[in-house]
């Protein structure tokens, strides 16, 4: 085992081969699919003003109260490492004026939360997400849900389930809060200590509490949807009907509220059996985020890449399947061949050919082992005799066959 001196901080990881090949597949397929839906990439800073998250996520959320890495810099400014991607994205789009009002952007980036490290939860984790700004539109919500499911399928995760609900409009918040508090009051002593506090601070957090006694109480009271306006319920119905027409099945889960204050209307969560009991793989929703005097409406989702990777591995999709394959390996028999192969490698790489070679004189057996480890498709062997004739021995690593070819023919190999 490596010395602790060389280990990253607890809850953070180095990502390297072969694992990195799976990460690259996820990122490349995401970028390709997002382009099909008209999304552009956005990269925001990892460090933001603390107020960006307090105003958007909400002062009473667990993220703000318990999980953020926040501190003051030398100038006394309150700063925080981003715990999620939406707030910084909307901060950027709000500053773009009209151009940011109907934007489609995606991000692939590290996030930071000061949580106790455990399976599937790291202090530095990574998310891939999208944000589409614009006024509330059930069709936009349905398209965003469809995009998220499409992305999971592109990665190889079929058979996911979508649970959907609504947070209603901003004007629903008070009637919902009042109705839930009244319904929960007779059961106060049955709730956990956190939920007894949450009734006054953020009563919706009681609804998705994982404590068994709290869950039993929630099952006995009316759902939050029952306290919402007809407009909000109709909005949700339209989202569901649109998804059905798109061939996407969903199930309504009134206990799904999602914990951030900026959500309005549609919220959803996607689960997958590959994760076992803790099966939530992704989520999203419609939101309205107020930054200063400007409120930015939109819809989006985020997925934790670590959880996606765990799901892929549990489905038998491994990093080795995406390791670089093919290309050439140059074997040099003698110092003259070594010098000439340096020139040849540069020419081949200039043509976009994956090409490797040893940079010091080694036995042919040792060089062939390196070619095999690099999964080279063909090996180009040159010694003094081949140099004098302007040829090379080309060995096919899969078939085991070899033939002598001219240097011009070698340069045409791709």
Phi and psi in degrees as a GROMACS rama.xvg file:
@    title "Ramachandran Plot"
@    xaxis  label "Phi"
@    yaxis  label "Psi"
@TYPE xy
-67.9233  148.767  UNK-2
-63.4405  146.67  UNK-3
-58.4411  -22.9399  UNK-4
-59.0071  -27.6491  UNK-5
-106.723  7.82135  UNK-6
-90.9892  146.654  UNK-7
-69.4171  172.08  UNK-8
-59.4147  149.686  UNK-9
-57.3698  133.788  UNK-10
86.1715  5.47918  UNK-11
-130.394  154.052  UNK-12
-136.83  147.201  UNK-13
-83.2941  141.234  UNK-14
-120.318  118.482  UNK-15
-148.005  178.759  UNK-16
-65.5964  144.022  UNK-17
-85.052  -10.757  UNK-18
-55.1937  -35.8253  UNK-19
-60.5242  -25.0644  UNK-20
-65.0029  -34.2065  UNK-21
-71.0187  -39.7185  UNK-22
-60.5142  -43.3369  UNK-23
-65.6177  -38.3995  UNK-24
-60.1334  -46.5264  UNK-25
-58.5487  -47.2875  UNK-26
-67.0298  -43.7226  UNK-27
-65.8904  -43.504  UNK-28
-69.2103  -33.7704  UNK-29
-64.1135  -48.718  UNK-30
-59.3772  -41.2472  UNK-31
-64.7404  -43.7037  UNK-32
-70.3051  -41.0708  UNK-33
-59.6878  -35.4552  UNK-34
-62.995  -35.2149  UNK-35
-64.2095  -28.2247  UNK-36
-97.2027  4.21135  UNK-37
83.4715  25.1103  UNK-38
-97.1672  141.325  UNK-39
-108.756  149.169  UNK-40
-77.5537  142.209  UNK-41
-130.299  133.24  UNK-42
-120.661  110.766  UNK-43
-100.744  162.824  UNK-44
-64.6231  150.925  UNK-45
-71.7374  -25.0029  UNK-46
-108.876  128.401  UNK-47
-131.902  167.388  UNK-48
-62.8315  138.852  UNK-49
-57.108  -34.0024  UNK-50
-62.633  -27.5562  UNK-51
-57.5182  -40.4789  UNK-52
-85.7948  -36.1576  UNK-53
-62.9542  -42.9003  UNK-54
-73.2139  -31.4641  UNK-55
-93.4746  -48.8771  UNK-56
-75.9442  -38.627  UNK-57
114.378  134.901  UNK-58
-61.6552  -29.2644  UNK-59
-93.4213  -0.282588  UNK-60
-75.5104  154.519  UNK-61
-61.7546  -33.6722  UNK-62
-58.7035  -48.6354  UNK-63
-73.9706  -42.2683  UNK-64
-75.2575  -33.3527  UNK-65
-124.035  -24.2433  UNK-66
-113.451  -10.5893  UNK-67
-83.324  144.863  UNK-68
-85.5571  101.491  UNK-69
-126.719  151.761  UNK-70
-165.596  170.086  UNK-71
-103.017  138.61  UNK-72
-87.0695  -175.035  UNK-73
-63.454  -23.9955  UNK-74
-89.124  4.19416  UNK-75
83.2225  7.22011  UNK-76
-77.6489  139.707  UNK-77
-85.5768  120.132  UNK-78
-125.044  163.315  UNK-79
-151.669  144.342  UNK-80
-73.5168  137.598  UNK-81
-63.0491  128.56  UNK-82
-90.9575  -13.3493  UNK-83
-159.442  168.904  UNK-84
-95.7449  -19.6699  UNK-85
-68.5266  -45.4326  UNK-86
-59.1726  -47.4755  UNK-87
-66.0865  -35.9998  UNK-88
-62.8313  -46.1782  UNK-89
-69.2153  -34.7132  UNK-90
-57.3539  -42.0596  UNK-91
-66.4447  -48.3425  UNK-92
-66.4024  -34.1321  UNK-93
-63.2558  -29.6231  UNK-94
-80.8249  -5.01086  UNK-95
-96.1329  7.40268  UNK-96
62.638  -137.346  UNK-97
-61.0217  -32.4623  UNK-98
-61.9897  -29.1912  UNK-99
-89.9181  -0.889167  UNK-100
-80.6733  -24.2459  UNK-101
-135.719  58.0191  UNK-102
-101.361  154.547  UNK-103
-127.384  112.409  UNK-104
-132.01  156.461  UNK-105
-132.238  159.809  UNK-106
-139.108  150.515  UNK-107
-134.236  108.681  UNK-108
-158.245  158.75  UNK-109
-78.5317  144.996  UNK-110
-122.689  164.167  UNK-111
-137.806  126.869  UNK-112
-139.679  133.794  UNK-113
-85.6571  70.5519  UNK-114
-106.35  165.631  UNK-115
-71.9047  119.915  UNK-116
-60.6007  136.06  UNK-117
-155.943  177.556  UNK-118
-56.168  125.04  UNK-119
80.8655  -1.79372  UNK-120
-130.14  118.623  UNK-121
-121.391  160.474  UNK-122
-76.4369  -33.13  UNK-123
-112.186  116.773  UNK-124
-128.556  175.239  UNK-125
-129.058  140.286  UNK-126
-127.088  146.092  UNK-127
-115.048  128.063  UNK-128
-151.184  166.403  UNK-129
-132.779  153.751  UNK-130
-137.258  130  UNK-131
-123.077  107.588  UNK-132
-79.936  157.561  UNK-133
145.059  160.131  UNK-134
-62.4073  154.444  UNK-135
-51.5518  131.745  UNK-136
-152.988  114.023  UNK-137
-56.4069  -32.5941  UNK-138
-68.371  -36.6092  UNK-139
-64.7514  -38.7923  UNK-140
-64.5317  -44.0039  UNK-141
-63.7628  -41.335  UNK-142
-62.6128  -39.9327  UNK-143
-65.3105  -41.0949  UNK-144
-63.4086  -42.2918  UNK-145
-62.6662  -39.7416  UNK-146
-61.1752  -43.1012  UNK-147
-64.2656  -43.5847  UNK-148
-65.4355  -40.1088  UNK-149
-58.7519  -41.764  UNK-150
-64.4147  -43.3599  UNK-151
-58.3208  -41.3386  UNK-152
-67.6714  -36.8744  UNK-153
-62.0946  -33.0894  UNK-154
-78.0316  -13.7228  UNK-155
105.603  8.46395  UNK-156
-100.754  89.1915  UNK-157
-94.4598  163.992  UNK-158
81.9024  20.7278  UNK-159
-75.7  159.605  UNK-160
-119.79  140.919  UNK-161
-113.199  123.173  UNK-162
-105.779  138.537  UNK-163
-134.434  149.691  UNK-164
-155.82  -166.403  UNK-165
-142.145  145.694  UNK-166
-97.5208  -3.61078  UNK-167
72.7111  -173.003  UNK-168
-86.8622  172.68  UNK-169
-60.1921  -34.3604  UNK-170
-73.0071  -13.5659  UNK-171
-81.0885  -17.3906  UNK-172
-60.4466  -44.6931  UNK-173
-69.035  -47.2937  UNK-174
-59.5608  -37.1153  UNK-175
-65.5675  -47.9107  UNK-176
-61.5984  -44.4361  UNK-177
-64.4707  -43.0902  UNK-178
-65.1537  -41.8066  UNK-179
-68.9332  -40.5173  UNK-180
-62.1746  -41.7838  UNK-181
-64.9923  -40.4467  UNK-182
-70.3683  -31.6121  UNK-183
-83.6034  -21.778  UNK-184
-53.4144  -44.8899  UNK-185
-65.207  -15.3963  UNK-186
-108.533  15.2502  UNK-187
-53.3588  -44.1207  UNK-188
-71.155  -15.1807  UNK-189
-86.2995  -10.4895  UNK-190
-86.4797  154.095  UNK-191
-68.9944  167.056  UNK-192
-60.4563  -41.2635  UNK-193
-61.6939  -43.2314  UNK-194
-71.6999  -28.755  UNK-195
-63.1698  -34.9511  UNK-196
-75.0312  -38.0147  UNK-197
-67.1365  -24.9245  UNK-198
-53.8013  -40.3721  UNK-199
-87.8558  -35.0156  UNK-200
-83.616  -47.5458  UNK-201
-159.362  84.0693  UNK-202
-63.409  -25.7131  UNK-203
-63.0697  -26.046  UNK-204
-67.1991  -21.5367  UNK-205
-66.1483  -35.095  UNK-206
-63.7244  -37.7864  UNK-207
-105.272  19.4932  UNK-208
-63.9367  137.301  UNK-209
-88.2018  -4.58286  UNK-210
-62.9499  132.264  UNK-211
-61.0761  -42.3827  UNK-212
-66.378  -37.585  UNK-213
-67.1756  -40.7819  UNK-214
-61.578  -39.0147  UNK-215
-65.2551  -38.6653  UNK-216
-64.3143  -45.1916  UNK-217
-60.5243  -35.36  UNK-218
-65.1305  -19.8203  UNK-219
-93.2947  -12.7017  UNK-220
-107.798  163.126  UNK-221
-60.9837  150.804  UNK-222
-75.6488  160.732  UNK-223
-59.059  -31.8531  UNK-224
-60.9654  -32.7541  UNK-225
-67.3792  -17.6502  UNK-226
-96.7648  3.07228  UNK-227
-92.5017  166.438  UNK-228
-73.6546  161.86  UNK-229
-59.5606  -35.6462  UNK-230
-59.2725  -44.2305  UNK-231
-67.8922  -40.2957  UNK-232
-68.4506  -36.4724  UNK-233
-67.0874  -37.7223  UNK-234
-59.3493  -46.5913  UNK-235
-63.0435  -41.9096  UNK-236
-59.7765  -39.6791  UNK-237
-66.6434  -39.905  UNK-238
-59.2457  -47.3819  UNK-239
-64.1839  -43.404  UNK-240
-64.0069  -38.4728  UNK-241
-64.8726  -42.5938  UNK-242
-62.5948  -40.0303  UNK-243
-61.0426  -41.3428  UNK-244
-65.5828  -27.6528  UNK-245
-82.9544  -2.87479  UNK-246
80.9847  24.0035  UNK-247
-112.032  117.963  UNK-248
-86.6202  137.071  UNK-249
-135.783  160.156  UNK-250
-125.76  137.723  UNK-251
-79.3599  128.923  UNK-252
-127.481  97.193  UNK-253
-62.2039  -19.3392  UNK-254
-80.9307  -6.13472  UNK-255
-83.7264  110.839  UNK-256
-119.843  -22.8434  UNK-257
57.1385  140.772  UNK-258
-89.21  0.945558  UNK-259
-99.4025  142.106  UNK-260
-69.5037  -18.2431  UNK-261
-80.689  -3.79835  UNK-262
-74.5407  139.712  UNK-263
-137.241  155.102  UNK-264
55.4687  -129.808  UNK-265
-68.0841  131.664  UNK-266
-130.761  150.356  UNK-267
-151.458  163.522  UNK-268
-142.719  139.959  UNK-269
-113.078  129.928  UNK-270
-116.55  158.721  UNK-271
-146.319  135.733  UNK-272
-62.7918  -19.7829  UNK-273
-66.0547  -15.5157  UNK-274
-93.5212  -3.02834  UNK-275
76.8196  -142.927  UNK-276
-65.0386  -43.5979  UNK-277
-85.98  78.3583  UNK-278
-97.7005  4.87428  UNK-279
-72.2213  120.786  UNK-280
-106.277  -22.1829  UNK-281
-165.495  162.96  UNK-282
-159.185  172.426  UNK-283
-173.109  -174.653  UNK-284
172.082  172.031  UNK-285
-88.8359  145.453  UNK-286
-143.33  167.647  UNK-287
-141.363  112.41  UNK-288
-109.806  123.905  UNK-289
-95.3851  119.612  UNK-290
-121.807  106.247  UNK-291
67.5749  -129.981  UNK-292
-89.1771  -5.01306  UNK-293
-104.285  130.128  UNK-294
-106.379  126.726  UNK-295
-110.348  115.145  UNK-296
-89.8063  152.188  UNK-297
-178.183  -175.859  UNK-298
-143.229  146.148  UNK-299
-169.793  178.586  UNK-300
-147.799  164.696  UNK-301
-142.407  146.895  UNK-302
-132.462  131.98  UNK-303
-74.6413  121.161  UNK-304
-66.6918  -33.9068  UNK-305
-62.2937  -40.4037  UNK-306
-69.4039  -36.1058  UNK-307
-62.358  -44.329  UNK-308
-63.9295  -41.8465  UNK-309
-59.106  -42.872  UNK-310
-63.5548  -44.2642  UNK-311
-61.1843  -45.2264  UNK-312
-64.4145  -38.3917  UNK-313
-68.1497  -19.8332  UNK-314
-93.589  5.90722  UNK-315
85.2424  11.9991  UNK-316
-95.7374  112.132  UNK-317
-111.987  161.858  UNK-318
-63.1994  -35.5619  UNK-319
-59.5104  -27.7363  UNK-320
-64.4791  -20.1003  UNK-321
-113.381  11.1981  UNK-322
-65.0996  147.096  UNK-323
-56.3812  135.794  UNK-324
-129.864  156.736  UNK-325
79.8531  -159.447  UNK-326
80.3527  -169.296  UNK-327
-120.226  154.215  UNK-328
-130.114  127.403  UNK-329
-94.5611  123.61  UNK-330
-103.696  125.958  UNK-331
-110.278  120.743  UNK-332
-103.849  86.6819  UNK-333
110.314  163.909  UNK-334
-66.9675  -36.8995  UNK-335
-62.4303  -43.0143  UNK-336
-66.5958  -36.1328  UNK-337
-60.995  -44.7312  UNK-338
-65.8192  -43.2918  UNK-339
-68.2178  -33.647  UNK-340
-71.139  -26.4697  UNK-341
-61.0828  -42.5427  UNK-342
-66.7393  -44.1609  UNK-343
-63.4727  -41.3013  UNK-344
-60.11  -41.1474  UNK-345
-63.4027  -40.5163  UNK-346
-65.4407  -44.5547  UNK-347
-64.1854  -45.1127  UNK-348
-64.3627  -32.6194  UNK-349
-64.451  -23.3299  UNK-350
-90.7542  3.38022  UNK-351
85.8704  15.7725  UNK-352
-87.2152  131.594  UNK-353
-68.391  121.221  UNK-354
-146.27  130.204  UNK-355
-129.994  163.319  UNK-356
-166.77  156.668  UNK-357
-77.7294  142.167  UNK-358
-102.314  16.5858  UNK-359
-146.727  158.417  UNK-360
-66.9771  121.955  UNK-361
-136.885  166.472  UNK-362
-66.5628  158.252  UNK-363
-62.1863  -38.1602  UNK-364
-61.0632  -43.3119  UNK-365
-65.6634  -40.0594  UNK-366
-68.3716  -35.5821  UNK-367
-67.6705  -35.8263  UNK-368
-62.2166  -41.9248  UNK-369
-63.2246  -39.0142  UNK-370
-62.7381  -40.1394  UNK-371
-66.4389  -44.172  UNK-372
-63.7012  -31.8968  UNK-373
-81.2667  0.106568  UNK-374
57.1925  36.5009  UNK-375
-65.733  142.579  UNK-376
-78.1399  -38.3661  UNK-377
-138.956  150.276  UNK-378
-114.466  133.135  UNK-379
-105.719  115.467  UNK-380
-109.037  126.107  UNK-381
-136.127  135.481  UNK-382
-131.068  -168.962  UNK-383
-59.171  -38.2136  UNK-384
-64.399  -44.9058  UNK-385
-65.6036  -38.2887  UNK-386
-61.9722  -40.8509  UNK-387
-67.5087  -29.2889  UNK-388
-94.8437  -7.81026  UNK-389
69.3667  34.4805  UNK-390
-127.565  -178.619  UNK-391
-154.036  152.489  UNK-392
-88.7647  121.47  UNK-393
-106.502  116.037  UNK-394
-108.369  125.818  UNK-395
-84.1631  115.911  UNK-396
-70.7416  -27.2648  UNK-397
-80.5155  -45.5893  UNK-398
-87.0608  -22.3139  UNK-399
81.8268  0.0321607  UNK-400
-84.5986  158.918  UNK-401
-148.273  153.598  UNK-402
-151.795  157.734  UNK-403
-88.4884  131.55  UNK-404
-130.891  156.068  UNK-405
-72.4924  160.042  UNK-406
-61.7494  -33.5266  UNK-407
-63.542  -40.0381  UNK-408
-66.2594  -38.1196  UNK-409
-61.651  -41.9234  UNK-410
-68.2842  -16.3238  UNK-411
-89.9879  -6.88338  UNK-412
-70.2064  133.503  UNK-413
